[in-house]
Amino acid sequence: MKLFVVLLLLAVFVSHSSSQNLCIMCNPLIAIPTDWLGSQLALNVACSVLFPEISAPCIGLFNSINLTSSYQNMYPFIVSMREELCKKCAV
């Protein structure tokens, strides 16, 4: 269920953000966090920047999800998704 929520939120980010906003993730200065706490903090910043009008519930949602035990399994797929996104942004 937790993974479903994360995927649903990712779909919302992708569908409501312009491709230019998503391409910022290709900046080499932006690293993918290797643990859930780091990702949670990054997602909270993304909520504030991309969706200021709904940042409070967005941040609250990510703060209530605990993916600590499964994040290590998800990490390689997150890296792959970023690589694919950056290929599209380079075009």
C-alpha positions as CSV (number, residue, x, y, z in Angstrom):
1,M,0.0,0.0,0.0
2,K,2.8,2.4,0.8
3,L,4.4,1.8,-2.5
4,F,1.1,2.5,-4.3
5,V,0.8,5.9,-2.5
6,V,4.4,6.8,-3.5
7,L,3.7,5.8,-7.1
8,L,0.5,7.8,-7.1
9,L,2.2,10.9,-5.8
10,L,5.0,10.5,-8.4
11,A,2.3,10.4,-11.1
12,V,0.8,13.5,-9.7
13,F,4.2,15.3,-9.7
14,V,4.9,14.2,-13.3
15,S,1.5,15.1,-14.7
16,H,1.3,18.5,-13.0
17,S,4.9,19.6,-13.5
18,S,6.3,20.8,-16.7
19,S,9.0,18.8,-18.2
20,Q,11.3,21.7,-17.6
21,N,10.6,21.4,-13.8
22,L,11.4,17.7,-13.9
23,C,14.6,18.2,-15.9
24,I,16.1,20.1,-12.9
25,M,16.5,16.6,-11.4
26,C,19.2,16.0,-14.0
27,N,21.5,18.6,-12.5
28,P,24.6,16.8,-11.3
29,L,24.5,18.8,-8.1
30,I,21.2,17.2,-7.1
31,A,21.9,13.7,-5.8
32,I,19.3,11.0,-5.2
33,P,19.2,10.4,-1.4
34,T,20.3,6.9,-0.5
35,D,17.9,6.5,2.4
36,W,14.3,7.3,3.1
37,L,14.9,10.2,5.5
38,G,16.9,12.0,2.8
39,S,14.2,11.3,0.2
40,Q,11.5,12.5,2.6
41,L,13.3,15.8,3.1
42,A,13.8,16.2,-0.6
43,L,10.1,15.5,-1.3
44,N,9.1,18.0,1.3
45,V,11.2,20.6,-0.5
46,A,9.6,19.6,-3.8
47,C,6.2,20.0,-2.3
48,S,7.0,23.5,-1.2
49,V,8.6,24.6,-4.5
50,L,6.3,22.8,-7.0
51,F,3.0,23.0,-5.1
52,P,3.1,26.0,-2.7
53,E,-0.7,26.2,-2.6
54,I,-0.9,22.6,-1.2
55,S,2.5,22.3,0.4
56,A,1.1,21.6,3.9
57,P,-0.9,18.5,3.1
58,C,1.8,17.4,0.6
59,I,4.5,17.6,3.3
60,G,2.2,16.0,5.8
61,L,1.6,13.1,3.5
62,F,5.3,12.4,2.9
63,N,6.0,12.7,6.6
64,S,3.4,10.1,7.4
65,I,4.8,7.5,5.0
66,N,7.5,5.2,6.4
67,L,9.5,3.5,3.7
68,T,12.7,3.1,5.7
69,S,12.8,-0.7,5.3
70,S,11.9,-0.8,1.6
71,Y,13.7,2.2,0.3
72,Q,16.9,0.3,-0.3
73,N,15.0,-2.0,-2.6
74,M,13.4,0.9,-4.4
75,Y,16.6,2.9,-4.8
76,P,18.0,1.2,-8.0
77,F,14.6,1.8,-9.7
78,I,14.6,5.5,-8.7
79,V,18.1,5.8,-10.2
80,S,16.9,4.1,-13.4
81,M,13.9,6.4,-13.6
82,R,16.1,9.5,-13.3
83,E,18.4,8.2,-16.0
84,E,15.5,7.8,-18.4
85,L,14.1,11.2,-17.5
86,C,17.5,12.8,-18.2
87,K,17.7,11.1,-21.6
88,K,14.4,12.8,-22.5
89,C,15.6,16.2,-21.1
90,A,18.7,16.1,-23.2
91,V,16.7,16.0,-26.4
